[in-house]
């Protein structure tokens, strides 16, 4: 990201390209590659508008990938951050907020069903 900023291309269009590349990687089954690309997109978004709905969207997408990769704590953290931003920017009753809230409920159910060691 530092190189992108230095080159003057640290903008939401570059972040969108990273998101699109992440979708391709996810389609290929490369969850780690997809997560890395989503993280790059989010790093750009955080520098431009840290509490924007685009950051909430990236966090939500990352939560889905973390969940698919059975990284439930990371998924929960990303979903909680997504929900906080969505509620602040869009309101508690907005569909994006409701989606993030539902994901958190699902993650809590999954975490509760894991056997204790």
Biopython code that builds the backbone (N, CA, C, O; Angstrom):
import numpy as np
from Bio.PDB.StructureBuilder import StructureBuilder

atoms = [
    (1, "UNK", "N", (0.832, -1.190, 0.000)),
    (1, "UNK", "CA", (0.000, 0.000, 0.000)),
    (1, "UNK", "C", (0.876, 1.253, 0.000)),
    (1, "UNK", "O", (0.532, 2.241, -0.649)),
    (2, "UNK", "N", (1.996, 1.228, 0.714)),
    (2, "UNK", "CA", (2.868, 2.399, 0.731)),
    (2, "UNK", "C", (3.311, 2.757, -0.685)),
    (2, "UNK", "O", (3.344, 3.936, -1.039)),
    (3, "UNK", "N", (3.649, 1.770, -1.490)),
    (3, "UNK", "CA", (4.046, 2.023, -2.871)),
    (3, "UNK", "C", (2.901, 2.656, -3.643)),
    (3, "UNK", "O", (3.116, 3.593, -4.412)),
    (4, "UNK", "N", (1.678, 2.152, -3.446)),
    (4, "UNK", "CA", (0.522, 2.708, -4.142)),
    (4, "UNK", "C", (0.293, 4.159, -3.749)),
    (4, "UNK", "O", (-0.033, 4.988, -4.599)),
    (5, "UNK", "N", (0.461, 4.471, -2.480)),
    (5, "UNK", "CA", (0.274, 5.849, -2.025)),
    (5, "UNK", "C", (1.337, 6.739, -2.652)),
    (5, "UNK", "O", (1.043, 7.836, -3.126)),
    (6, "UNK", "N", (2.571, 6.257, -2.651)),
    (6, "UNK", "CA", (3.665, 7.025, -3.237)),
    (6, "UNK", "C", (3.397, 7.305, -4.715)),
    (6, "UNK", "O", (3.696, 8.393, -5.208)),
    (7, "UNK", "N", (2.838, 6.331, -5.416)),
    (7, "UNK", "CA", (2.543, 6.499, -6.829)),
    (7, "UNK", "C", (1.285, 7.318, -7.077)),
    (7, "UNK", "O", (0.999, 7.686, -8.216)),
    (8, "UNK", "N", (0.542, 7.602, -6.038)),
    (8, "UNK", "CA", (-0.648, 8.416, -6.183)),
    (8, "UNK", "C", (-1.867, 7.656, -6.658)),
    (8, "UNK", "O", (-2.823, 8.265, -7.139)),
    (9, "UNK", "N", (-1.856, 6.356, -6.536)),
    (9, "UNK", "CA", (-2.996, 5.563, -6.990)),
    (9, "UNK", "C", (-3.721, 4.906, -5.823)),
    (9, "UNK", "O", (-4.443, 3.925, -6.004)),
    (10, "UNK", "N", (-3.530, 5.438, -4.656)),
    (10, "UNK", "CA", (-4.231, 4.901, -3.490)),
    (10, "UNK", "C", (-5.616, 5.535, -3.450)),
    (10, "UNK", "O", (-5.827, 6.570, -2.816)),
    (11, "UNK", "N", (-6.541, 4.901, -4.132)),
    (11, "UNK", "CA", (-7.895, 5.422, -4.183)),
    (11, "UNK", "C", (-8.890, 4.273, -4.203)),
    (11, "UNK", "O", (-8.506, 3.104, -4.260)),
    (12, "UNK", "N", (-10.142, 4.609, -4.156)),
    (12, "UNK", "CA", (-11.164, 3.572, -4.075)),
    (12, "UNK", "C", (-11.248, 2.718, -5.327)),
    (12, "UNK", "O", (-11.704, 1.577, -5.255)),
    (13, "UNK", "N", (-10.825, 3.233, -6.470)),
    (13, "UNK", "CA", (-10.818, 2.420, -7.695)),
    (13, "UNK", "C", (-9.785, 1.304, -7.593)),
    (13, "UNK", "O", (-10.035, 0.185, -8.043)),
    (14, "UNK", "N", (-8.632, 1.597, -7.009)),
    (14, "UNK", "CA", (-7.618, 0.569, -6.799)),
    (14, "UNK", "C", (-8.142, -0.467, -5.806)),
    (14, "UNK", "O", (-7.958, -1.668, -5.999)),
    (15, "UNK", "N", (-8.788, -0.002, -4.759)),
    (15, "UNK", "CA", (-9.378, -0.925, -3.787)),
    (15, "UNK", "C", (-10.409, -1.827, -4.454)),
    (15, "UNK", "O", (-10.493, -3.016, -4.145)),
    (16, "UNK", "N", (-11.192, -1.263, -5.370)),
    (16, "UNK", "CA", (-12.193, -2.052, -6.084)),
    (16, "UNK", "C", (-11.534, -3.152, -6.915)),
    (16, "UNK", "O", (-12.056, -4.263, -7.005)),
    (17, "UNK", "N", (-10.383, -2.839, -7.525)),
    (17, "UNK", "CA", (-9.651, -3.847, -8.299)),
    (17, "UNK", "C", (-9.196, -4.975, -7.381)),
    (17, "UNK", "O", (-9.318, -6.149, -7.730)),
    (18, "UNK", "N", (-8.669, -4.623, -6.205)),
    (18, "UNK", "CA", (-8.264, -5.654, -5.241)),
    (18, "UNK", "C", (-9.463, -6.520, -4.838)),
    (18, "UNK", "O", (-9.342, -7.741, -4.738)),
    (19, "UNK", "N", (-10.608, -5.891, -4.610)),
    (19, "UNK", "CA", (-11.808, -6.661, -4.265)),
    (19, "UNK", "C", (-12.195, -7.616, -5.383)),
    (19, "UNK", "O", (-12.542, -8.769, -5.125)),
    (20, "UNK", "N", (-12.137, -7.141, -6.627)),
    (20, "UNK", "CA", (-12.464, -7.997, -7.759)),
    (20, "UNK", "C", (-11.484, -9.166, -7.880)),
    (20, "UNK", "O", (-11.881, -10.295, -8.166)),
    (21, "UNK", "N", (-10.207, -8.877, -7.658)),
    (21, "UNK", "CA", (-9.199, -9.949, -7.707)),
    (21, "UNK", "C", (-9.453, -10.958, -6.587)),
    (21, "UNK", "O", (-9.251, -12.158, -6.775)),
    (22, "UNK", "N", (-9.889, -10.480, -5.436)),
    (22, "UNK", "CA", (-10.199, -11.370, -4.319)),
    (22, "UNK", "C", (-11.351, -12.303, -4.683)),
    (22, "UNK", "O", (-11.334, -13.484, -4.338)),
    (23, "UNK", "N", (-12.339, -11.771, -5.373)),
    (23, "UNK", "CA", (-13.475, -12.592, -5.800)),
    (23, "UNK", "C", (-13.017, -13.699, -6.747)),
    (23, "UNK", "O", (-13.501, -14.828, -6.666)),
    (24, "UNK", "N", (-12.100, -13.381, -7.630)),
    (24, "UNK", "CA", (-11.553, -14.393, -8.547)),
    (24, "UNK", "C", (-10.813, -15.470, -7.753)),
    (24, "UNK", "O", (-10.995, -16.663, -7.997)),
    (25, "UNK", "N", (-9.983, -15.047, -6.808)),
    (25, "UNK", "CA", (-9.234, -16.023, -5.997)),
    (25, "UNK", "C", (-10.180, -16.911, -5.198)),
    (25, "UNK", "O", (-9.960, -18.116, -5.079)),
    (26, "UNK", "N", (-11.223, -16.316, -4.657)),
    (26, "UNK", "CA", (-12.202, -17.103, -3.904)),
    (26, "UNK", "C", (-12.865, -18.125, -4.819)),
    (26, "UNK", "O", (-13.071, -19.271, -4.420)),
    (27, "UNK", "N", (-13.198, -17.724, -6.035)),
    (27, "UNK", "CA", (-13.797, -18.638, -6.997)),
    (27, "UNK", "C", (-12.889, -19.798, -7.352)),
    (27, "UNK", "O", (-13.360, -20.881, -7.699)),
    (28, "UNK", "N", (-11.595, -19.575, -7.267)),
    (28, "UNK", "CA", (-10.613, -20.635, -7.536)),
    (28, "UNK", "C", (-10.373, -21.511, -6.298)),
    (28, "UNK", "O", (-9.643, -22.500, -6.360)),
    (29, "UNK", "N", (-10.991, -21.138, -5.187)),
    (29, "UNK", "CA", (-10.806, -21.897, -3.959)),
    (29, "UNK", "C", (-9.617, -21.450, -3.124)),
    (29, "UNK", "O", (-9.269, -22.110, -2.145)),
    (30, "UNK", "N", (-8.991, -20.344, -3.492)),
    (30, "UNK", "CA", (-7.830, -19.826, -2.761)),
    (30, "UNK", "C", (-8.302, -18.811, -1.726)),
    (30, "UNK", "O", (-8.253, -17.602, -1.953)),
    (31, "UNK", "N", (-8.761, -19.327, -0.582)),
    (31, "UNK", "CA", (-9.311, -18.441, 0.451)),
    (31, "UNK", "C", (-8.248, -17.523, 1.036)),
    (31, "UNK", "O", (-8.523, -16.352, 1.300)),
    (32, "UNK", "N", (-7.039, -18.035, 1.244)),
    (32, "UNK", "CA", (-5.968, -17.200, 1.811)),
    (32, "UNK", "C", (-5.584, -16.077, 0.850)),
    (32, "UNK", "O", (-5.364, -14.940, 1.267)),
    (33, "UNK", "N", (-5.506, -16.406, -0.435)),
    (33, "UNK", "CA", (-5.213, -15.372, -1.427)),
    (33, "UNK", "C", (-6.304, -14.323, -1.473)),
    (33, "UNK", "O", (-6.030, -13.128, -1.577)),
    (34, "UNK", "N", (-7.558, -14.784, -1.394)),
    (34, "UNK", "CA", (-8.692, -13.859, -1.393)),
    (34, "UNK", "C", (-8.648, -12.959, -0.162)),
    (34, "UNK", "O", (-8.884, -11.755, -0.265)),
    (35, "UNK", "N", (-8.349, -13.530, 0.989)),
    (35, "UNK", "CA", (-8.261, -12.729, 2.214)),
    (35, "UNK", "C", (-7.159, -11.684, 2.097)),
    (35, "UNK", "O", (-7.355, -10.535, 2.491)),
    (36, "UNK", "N", (-6.014, -12.065, 1.566)),
    (36, "UNK", "CA", (-4.897, -11.125, 1.421)),
    (36, "UNK", "C", (-5.288, -9.953, 0.515)),
    (36, "UNK", "O", (-4.950, -8.804, 0.801)),
    (37, "UNK", "N", (-5.993, -10.244, -0.567)),
    (37, "UNK", "CA", (-6.419, -9.184, -1.480)),
    (37, "UNK", "C", (-7.489, -8.291, -0.847)),
    (37, "UNK", "O", (-7.464, -7.073, -1.020)),
    (38, "UNK", "N", (-8.425, -8.894, -0.117)),
    (38, "UNK", "CA", (-9.422, -8.080, 0.595)),
    (38, "UNK", "C", (-8.731, -7.180, 1.622)),
    (38, "UNK", "O", (-9.124, -6.030, 1.817)),
    (39, "UNK", "N", (-7.705, -7.716, 2.271)),
    (39, "UNK", "CA", (-6.978, -6.914, 3.261)),
    (39, "UNK", "C", (-6.289, -5.729, 2.588)),
    (39, "UNK", "O", (-6.285, -4.624, 3.130)),
    (40, "UNK", "N", (-5.710, -5.954, 1.417)),
    (40, "UNK", "CA", (-5.082, -4.846, 0.697)),
    (40, "UNK", "C", (-6.115, -3.778, 0.343)),
    (40, "UNK", "O", (-5.856, -2.583, 0.485)),
    (41, "UNK", "N", (-7.270, -4.210, -0.110)),
    (41, "UNK", "CA", (-8.339, -3.263, -0.426)),
    (41, "UNK", "C", (-8.747, -2.495, 0.828)),
    (41, "UNK", "O", (-8.939, -1.280, 0.790)),
    (42, "UNK", "N", (-8.876, -3.213, 1.931)),
    (42, "UNK", "CA", (-9.309, -2.557, 3.158)),
    (42, "UNK", "C", (-8.247, -1.581, 3.668)),
    (42, "UNK", "O", (-8.586, -0.523, 4.196)),
    (43, "UNK", "N", (-6.970, -1.925, 3.517)),
    (43, "UNK", "CA", (-5.917, -1.002, 3.935)),
    (43, "UNK", "C", (-6.046, 0.340, 3.220)),
    (43, "UNK", "O", (-5.877, 1.396, 3.829)),
    (44, "UNK", "N", (-6.345, 0.289, 1.929)),
    (44, "UNK", "CA", (-6.540, 1.523, 1.166)),
    (44, "UNK", "C", (-7.759, 2.271, 1.691)),
    (44, "UNK", "O", (-7.699, 3.476, 1.936)),
    (45, "UNK", "N", (-8.863, 1.550, 1.862)),
    (45, "UNK", "CA", (-10.104, 2.187, 2.325)),
    (45, "UNK", "C", (-9.931, 2.814, 3.703)),
    (45, "UNK", "O", (-10.468, 3.889, 3.970)),
    (46, "UNK", "N", (-9.177, 2.141, 4.582)),
    (46, "UNK", "CA", (-8.962, 2.672, 5.926)),
    (46, "UNK", "C", (-8.190, 3.986, 5.894)),
    (46, "UNK", "O", (-8.422, 4.863, 6.726)),
    (47, "UNK", "N", (-7.279, 4.124, 4.945)),
    (47, "UNK", "CA", (-6.513, 5.366, 4.834)),
    (47, "UNK", "C", (-7.374, 6.513, 4.309)),
    (47, "UNK", "O", (-7.157, 7.673, 4.660)),
    (48, "UNK", "N", (-8.349, 6.180, 3.468)),
    (48, "UNK", "CA", (-9.168, 7.212, 2.839)),
    (48, "UNK", "C", (-10.370, 7.581, 3.700)),
    (48, "UNK", "O", (-10.645, 8.760, 3.921)),
    (49, "UNK", "N", (-11.078, 6.574, 4.181)),
    (49, "UNK", "CA", (-12.322, 6.806, 4.945)),
    (49, "UNK", "C", (-12.531, 5.654, 5.916)),
    (49, "UNK", "O", (-13.253, 4.709, 5.599)),
    (50, "UNK", "N", (-11.916, 5.713, 7.093)),
    (50, "UNK", "CA", (-11.897, 4.571, 8.007)),
    (50, "UNK", "C", (-13.257, 4.072, 8.490)),
    (50, "UNK", "O", (-13.396, 2.888, 8.800)),
    (51, "UNK", "N", (-14.239, 4.926, 8.561)),
    (51, "UNK", "CA", (-15.551, 4.498, 9.047)),
    (51, "UNK", "C", (-16.593, 4.458, 7.922)),
    (51, "UNK", "O", (-17.791, 4.607, 8.163)),
    (52, "UNK", "N", (-16.122, 4.259, 6.714)),
    (52, "UNK", "CA", (-17.040, 4.273, 5.577)),
    (52, "UNK", "C", (-17.733, 2.927, 5.408)),
    (52, "UNK", "O", (-17.285, 1.903, 5.926)),
    (53, "UNK", "N", (-18.816, 2.959, 4.683)),
    (53, "UNK", "CA", (-19.560, 1.734, 4.431)),
    (53, "UNK", "C", (-18.745, 0.780, 3.560)),
    (53, "UNK", "O", (-18.958, -0.431, 3.614)),
    (54, "UNK", "N", (-17.819, 1.304, 2.762)),
    (54, "UNK", "CA", (-16.972, 0.412, 1.961)),
    (54, "UNK", "C", (-16.048, -0.419, 2.849)),
    (54, "UNK", "O", (-15.734, -1.562, 2.517)),
    (55, "UNK", "N", (-15.613, 0.146, 3.973)),
    (55, "UNK", "CA", (-14.822, -0.622, 4.942)),
    (55, "UNK", "C", (-15.709, -1.703, 5.564)),
    (55, "UNK", "O", (-15.276, -2.843, 5.732)),
    (56, "UNK", "N", (-16.933, -1.349, 5.901)),
    (56, "UNK", "CA", (-17.872, -2.332, 6.473)),
    (56, "UNK", "C", (-18.099, -3.475, 5.487)),
    (56, "UNK", "O", (-18.158, -4.638, 5.887)),
    (57, "UNK", "N", (-18.226, -3.149, 4.202)),
    (57, "UNK", "CA", (-18.419, -4.188, 3.186)),
    (57, "UNK", "C", (-17.217, -5.112, 3.104)),
    (57, "UNK", "O", (-17.374, -6.329, 3.014)),
    (58, "UNK", "N", (-16.018, -4.546, 3.134)),
    (58, "UNK", "CA", (-14.805, -5.375, 3.090)),
    (58, "UNK", "C", (-14.714, -6.277, 4.318)),
    (58, "UNK", "O", (-14.363, -7.453, 4.218)),
    (59, "UNK", "N", (-15.035, -5.709, 5.468)),
    (59, "UNK", "CA", (-15.001, -6.516, 6.695)),
    (59, "UNK", "C", (-16.007, -7.662, 6.630)),
    (59, "UNK", "O", (-15.717, -8.777, 7.061)),
    (60, "UNK", "N", (-17.174, -7.384, 6.095)),
    (60, "UNK", "CA", (-18.202, -8.416, 5.962)),
    (60, "UNK", "C", (-17.712, -9.524, 5.029)),
    (60, "UNK", "O", (-17.855, -10.708, 5.336)),
    (61, "UNK", "N", (-17.135, -9.137, 3.889)),
    (61, "UNK", "CA", (-16.602, -10.129, 2.956)),
    (61, "UNK", "C", (-15.485, -10.953, 3.587)),
    (61, "UNK", "O", (-15.406, -12.165, 3.386)),
    (62, "UNK", "N", (-14.630, -10.293, 4.343)),
    (62, "UNK", "CA", (-13.549, -11.013, 5.020)),
    (62, "UNK", "C", (-14.113, -11.954, 6.075)),
    (62, "UNK", "O", (-13.598, -13.058, 6.255)),
    (63, "UNK", "N", (-15.156, -11.538, 6.769)),
    (63, "UNK", "CA", (-15.779, -12.414, 7.773)),
    (63, "UNK", "C", (-16.292, -13.696, 7.119)),
    (63, "UNK", "O", (-16.149, -14.781, 7.682)),
    (64, "UNK", "N", (-16.883, -13.571, 5.942)),
    (64, "UNK", "CA", (-17.370, -14.749, 5.226)),
    (64, "UNK", "C", (-16.208, -15.691, 4.903)),
    (64, "UNK", "O", (-16.309, -16.901, 5.107)),
    (65, "UNK", "N", (-15.111, -15.134, 4.402)),
    (65, "UNK", "CA", (-13.950, -15.962, 4.059)),
    (65, "UNK", "C", (-13.327, -16.600, 5.293)),
    (65, "UNK", "O", (-12.949, -17.771, 5.269)),
    (66, "UNK", "N", (-13.222, -15.830, 6.367)),
    (66, "UNK", "CA", (-12.697, -16.399, 7.618)),
    (66, "UNK", "C", (-13.575, -17.568, 8.076)),
    (66, "UNK", "O", (-13.073, -18.613, 8.487)),
    (67, "UNK", "N", (-14.876, -17.374, 7.999)),
    (67, "UNK", "CA", (-15.793, -18.443, 8.408)),
    (67, "UNK", "C", (-15.593, -19.681, 7.533)),
    (67, "UNK", "O", (-15.540, -20.799, 8.046)),
    (68, "UNK", "N", (-15.483, -19.491, 6.234)),
    (68, "UNK", "CA", (-15.263, -20.616, 5.321)),
    (68, "UNK", "C", (-13.950, -21.329, 5.617)),
    (68, "UNK", "O", (-13.816, -22.526, 5.366)),
    (69, "UNK", "N", (-12.985, -20.591, 6.150)),
    (69, "UNK", "CA", (-11.674, -21.146, 6.478)),
    (69, "UNK", "C", (-11.623, -21.632, 7.929)),
    (69, "UNK", "O", (-10.557, -21.974, 8.442)),
    (70, "UNK", "N", (-12.788, -21.656, 8.582)),
    (70, "UNK", "CA", (-12.929, -22.101, 9.972)),
    (70, "UNK", "C", (-12.095, -21.269, 10.959)),
    (70, "UNK", "O", (-11.628, -21.779, 11.977)),
    (71, "UNK", "N", (-11.920, -19.990, 10.641)),
    (71, "UNK", "CA", (-11.248, -19.055, 11.532)),
    (71, "UNK", "C", (-12.350, -18.224, 12.193)),
    (71, "UNK", "O", (-12.569, -17.061, 11.857)),
    (72, "UNK", "N", (-13.031, -18.860, 13.140)),
    (72, "UNK", "CA", (-14.254, -18.280, 13.693)),
    (72, "UNK", "C", (-14.010, -17.017, 14.511)),
    (72, "UNK", "O", (-14.836, -16.104, 14.487)),
    (73, "UNK", "N", (-12.902, -16.946, 15.228)),
    (73, "UNK", "CA", (-12.620, -15.731, 16.013)),
    (73, "UNK", "C", (-12.373, -14.537, 15.095)),
    (73, "UNK", "O", (-12.877, -13.440, 15.335)),
    (74, "UNK", "N", (-11.597, -14.763, 14.047)),
    (74, "UNK", "CA", (-11.343, -13.695, 13.087)),
    (74, "UNK", "C", (-12.633, -13.288, 12.383)),
    (74, "UNK", "O", (-12.878, -12.105, 12.147)),
    (75, "UNK", "N", (-13.451, -14.282, 12.051)),
    (75, "UNK", "CA", (-14.738, -14.006, 11.409)),
    (75, "UNK", "C", (-15.615, -13.156, 12.322)),
    (75, "UNK", "O", (-16.233, -12.190, 11.876)),
    (76, "UNK", "N", (-15.665, -13.520, 13.600)),
    (76, "UNK", "CA", (-16.485, -12.761, 14.550)),
    (76, "UNK", "C", (-15.996, -11.324, 14.679)),
    (76, "UNK", "O", (-16.792, -10.385, 14.674)),
    (77, "UNK", "N", (-14.678, -11.159, 14.795)),
    (77, "UNK", "CA", (-14.127, -9.809, 14.938)),
    (77, "UNK", "C", (-14.455, -8.942, 13.719)),
    (77, "UNK", "O", (-14.852, -7.785, 13.859)),
    (78, "UNK", "N", (-14.283, -9.515, 12.522)),
    (78, "UNK", "CA", (-14.574, -8.763, 11.301)),
    (78, "UNK", "C", (-16.062, -8.438, 11.213)),
    (78, "UNK", "O", (-16.432, -7.325, 10.837)),
    (79, "UNK", "N", (-16.912, -9.394, 11.553)),
    (79, "UNK", "CA", (-18.366, -9.169, 11.502)),
    (79, "UNK", "C", (-18.788, -8.109, 12.522)),
    (79, "UNK", "O", (-19.653, -7.284, 12.230)),
    (80, "UNK", "N", (-18.188, -8.124, 13.709)),
    (80, "UNK", "CA", (-18.522, -7.114, 14.721)),
    (80, "UNK", "C", (-18.138, -5.713, 14.256)),
    (80, "UNK", "O", (-18.896, -4.760, 14.436)),
    (81, "UNK", "N", (-16.959, -5.598, 13.658)),
    (81, "UNK", "CA", (-16.523, -4.297, 13.151)),
    (81, "UNK", "C", (-17.427, -3.838, 12.012)),
    (81, "UNK", "O", (-17.789, -2.664, 11.929)),
    (82, "UNK", "N", (-17.790, -4.774, 11.134)),
    (82, "UNK", "CA", (-18.695, -4.454, 10.031)),
    (82, "UNK", "C", (-20.038, -3.964, 10.566)),
    (82, "UNK", "O", (-20.579, -2.969, 10.083)),
    (83, "UNK", "N", (-20.568, -4.662, 11.556)),
    (83, "UNK", "CA", (-21.850, -4.281, 12.143)),
    (83, "UNK", "C", (-21.778, -2.891, 12.773)),
    (83, "UNK", "O", (-22.688, -2.081, 12.592)),
    (84, "UNK", "N", (-20.718, -2.614, 13.501)),
    (84, "UNK", "CA", (-20.591, -1.314, 14.165)),
    (84, "UNK", "C", (-20.604, -0.173, 13.144)),
    (84, "UNK", "O", (-21.280, 0.836, 13.343)),
    (85, "UNK", "N", (-19.864, -0.335, 12.067)),
    (85, "UNK", "CA", (-19.821, 0.708, 11.045)),
    (85, "UNK", "C", (-21.168, 0.811, 10.334)),
    (85, "UNK", "O", (-21.669, 1.912, 10.101)),
    (86, "UNK", "N", (-21.756, -0.341, 9.988)),
    (86, "UNK", "CA", (-23.046, -0.335, 9.289)),
    (86, "UNK", "C", (-24.122, 0.352, 10.113)),
    (86, "UNK", "O", (-24.886, 1.166, 9.593)),
    (87, "UNK", "N", (-24.181, 0.022, 11.401)),
    (87, "UNK", "CA", (-25.190, 0.655, 12.258)),
    (87, "UNK", "C", (-24.953, 2.159, 12.385)),
    (87, "UNK", "O", (-25.899, 2.946, 12.383)),
    (88, "UNK", "N", (-23.680, 2.552, 12.497)),
    (88, "UNK", "CA", (-23.359, 3.968, 12.636)),
    (88, "UNK", "C", (-23.710, 4.738, 11.357)),
    (88, "UNK", "O", (-24.266, 5.834, 11.428)),
    (89, "UNK", "N", (-23.394, 4.178, 10.211)),
    (89, "UNK", "CA", (-23.581, 4.886, 8.940)),
    (89, "UNK", "C", (-24.964, 4.702, 8.325)),
    (89, "UNK", "O", (-25.491, 5.614, 7.688)),
    (90, "UNK", "N", (-25.553, 3.516, 8.518)),
    (90, "UNK", "CA", (-26.801, 3.197, 7.815)),
    (90, "UNK", "C", (-28.010, 3.015, 8.731)),
    (90, "UNK", "O", (-29.155, 3.060, 8.281)),
    (91, "UNK", "N", (-27.743, 2.809, 10.017)),
    (91, "UNK", "CA", (-28.817, 2.570, 10.969)),
    (91, "UNK", "C", (-28.976, 1.087, 11.286)),
    (91, "UNK", "O", (-28.560, 0.218, 10.520)),
    (92, "UNK", "N", (-29.586, 0.828, 12.429)),
    (92, "UNK", "CA", (-29.732, -0.554, 12.907)),
    (92, "UNK", "C", (-30.668, -1.394, 12.055)),
    (92, "UNK", "O", (-30.528, -2.616, 12.012)),
    (93, "UNK", "N", (-31.610, -0.769, 11.384)),
    (93, "UNK", "CA", (-32.605, -1.511, 10.612)),
    (93, "UNK", "C", (-32.229, -1.694, 9.141)),
    (93, "UNK", "O", (-32.983, -2.309, 8.388)),
    (94, "UNK", "N", (-31.104, -1.183, 8.730)),
    (94, "UNK", "CA", (-30.691, -1.316, 7.335)),
    (94, "UNK", "C", (-30.341, -2.782, 7.032)),
    (94, "UNK", "O", (-29.812, -3.474, 7.902)),
    (95, "UNK", "N", (-30.623, -3.260, 5.830)),
    (95, "UNK", "CA", (-30.321, -4.656, 5.474)),
    (95, "UNK", "C", (-28.850, -5.048, 5.685)),
    (95, "UNK", "O", (-28.568, -6.186, 6.062)),
    (96, "UNK", "N", (-27.923, -4.131, 5.450)),
    (96, "UNK", "CA", (-26.506, -4.457, 5.681)),
    (96, "UNK", "C", (-26.234, -4.699, 7.162)),
    (96, "UNK", "O", (-25.479, -5.602, 7.522)),
    (97, "UNK", "N", (-26.849, -3.893, 8.012)),
    (97, "UNK", "CA", (-26.699, -4.090, 9.460)),
    (97, "UNK", "C", (-27.338, -5.412, 9.881)),
    (97, "UNK", "O", (-26.779, -6.157, 10.686)),
    (98, "UNK", "N", (-28.498, -5.685, 9.332)),
    (98, "UNK", "CA", (-29.184, -6.933, 9.666)),
    (98, "UNK", "C", (-28.385, -8.155, 9.201)),
    (98, "UNK", "O", (-28.337, -9.165, 9.902)),
    (99, "UNK", "N", (-27.758, -8.066, 8.021)),
    (99, "UNK", "CA", (-26.928, -9.165, 7.530)),
    (99, "UNK", "C", (-25.746, -9.423, 8.463)),
    (99, "UNK", "O", (-25.453, -10.568, 8.805)),
    (100, "UNK", "N", (-25.073, -8.350, 8.869)),
    (100, "UNK", "CA", (-23.922, -8.498, 9.765)),
    (100, "UNK", "C", (-24.363, -9.060, 11.115)),
    (100, "UNK", "O", (-23.673, -9.896, 11.698)),
    (101, "UNK", "N", (-25.498, -8.606, 11.604)),
    (101, "UNK", "CA", (-26.021, -9.112, 12.882)),
    (101, "UNK", "C", (-26.349, -10.600, 12.781)),
    (101, "UNK", "O", (-26.056, -11.367, 13.698)),
    (102, "UNK", "N", (-26.957, -11.006, 11.666)),
    (102, "UNK", "CA", (-27.287, -12.421, 11.452)),
    (102, "UNK", "C", (-26.016, -13.264, 11.361)),
    (102, "UNK", "O", (-25.970, -14.376, 11.888)),
    (103, "UNK", "N", (-25.000, -12.748, 10.706)),
    (103, "UNK", "CA", (-23.740, -13.473, 10.636)),
    (103, "UNK", "C", (-23.157, -13.681, 12.029)),
    (103, "UNK", "O", (-22.660, -14.762, 12.346)),
    (104, "UNK", "N", (-23.219, -12.642, 12.858)),
    (104, "UNK", "CA", (-22.719, -12.774, 14.231)),
    (104, "UNK", "C", (-23.488, -13.842, 14.995)),
    (104, "UNK", "O", (-22.890, -14.627, 15.731)),
    (105, "UNK", "N", (-24.803, -13.881, 14.830)),
    (105, "UNK", "CA", (-25.596, -14.919, 15.503)),
    (105, "UNK", "C", (-25.170, -16.304, 15.033)),
    (105, "UNK", "O", (-25.017, -17.217, 15.844)),
    (106, "UNK", "N", (-24.977, -16.463, 13.728)),
    (106, "UNK", "CA", (-24.545, -17.751, 13.180)),
    (106, "UNK", "C", (-23.171, -18.152, 13.711)),
    (106, "UNK", "O", (-22.939, -19.313, 14.047)),
    (107, "UNK", "N", (-22.276, -17.187, 13.782)),
    (107, "UNK", "CA", (-20.931, -17.477, 14.280)),
    (107, "UNK", "C", (-20.963, -17.871, 15.755)),
    (107, "UNK", "O", (-20.227, -18.761, 16.181)),
    (108, "UNK", "N", (-21.808, -17.211, 16.524)),
    (108, "UNK", "CA", (-21.936, -17.571, 17.944)),
    (108, "UNK", "C", (-22.489, -18.978, 18.093)),
    (108, "UNK", "O", (-22.053, -19.735, 18.961)),
    (109, "UNK", "N", (-23.450, -19.328, 17.246)),
    (109, "UNK", "CA", (-23.994, -20.699, 17.268)),
    (109, "UNK", "C", (-22.907, -21.703, 16.930)),
    (109, "UNK", "O", (-22.775, -22.727, 17.601)),
    (110, "UNK", "N", (-22.134, -21.420, 15.903)),
    (110, "UNK", "CA", (-21.059, -22.332, 15.497)),
    (110, "UNK", "C", (-20.013, -22.463, 16.601)),
    (110, "UNK", "O", (-19.546, -23.563, 16.896)),
    (111, "UNK", "N", (-19.657, -21.355, 17.196)),
    (111, "UNK", "CA", (-18.656, -21.383, 18.268)),
    (111, "UNK", "C", (-19.185, -22.170, 19.461)),
    (111, "UNK", "O", (-18.430, -22.879, 20.126)),
    (112, "UNK", "N", (-20.485, -22.044, 19.733)),
    (112, "UNK", "CA", (-21.085, -22.776, 20.851)),
    (112, "UNK", "C", (-21.197, -24.251, 20.597)),
    (112, "UNK", "O", (-21.267, -25.039, 21.541)),
    (113, "UNK", "N", (-21.216, -24.650, 19.324)),
    (113, "UNK", "CA", (-21.364, -26.076, 19.008)),
    (113, "UNK", "C", (-20.021, -26.783, 18.901)),
    (113, "UNK", "O", (-19.979, -28.002, 18.735)),
    (114, "UNK", "N", (-18.921, -26.035, 18.994)),
    (114, "UNK", "CA", (-17.595, -26.655, 18.926)),
    (114, "UNK", "C", (-17.314, -27.392, 20.232)),
    (114, "UNK", "O", (-17.603, -26.867, 21.307)),
    (115, "UNK", "N", (-16.751, -28.609, 20.157)),
    (115, "UNK", "CA", (-16.431, -29.324, 21.384)),
    (115, "UNK", "C", (-15.336, -28.612, 22.164)),
    (115, "UNK", "O", (-14.390, -28.086, 21.578)),
    (116, "UNK", "N", (-15.465, -28.597, 23.468)),
    (116, "UNK", "CA", (-14.468, -27.982, 24.339)),
    (116, "UNK", "C", (-13.278, -28.925, 24.463)),
    (116, "UNK", "O", (-13.440, -30.144, 24.500)),
    (117, "UNK", "N", (-12.096, -28.354, 24.524)),
    (117, "UNK", "CA", (-10.880, -29.180, 24.677)),
    (117, "UNK", "C", (-10.297, -28.991, 26.033)),
    (117, "UNK", "O", (-9.275, -29.596, 26.356)),
]
sb = StructureBuilder()
sb.init_structure("model")
sb.init_model(0)
sb.init_chain("A")
sb.init_seg("    ")
for serial, (resi, resn, name, xyz) in enumerate(atoms, 1):
    if name == "N":
        sb.init_residue(resn, " ", resi, " ")
    sb.init_atom(name, np.array(xyz, "f"), 0.0, 1.0, " ", f" {name:<3s}", serial, name[0])
structure = sb.get_structure()
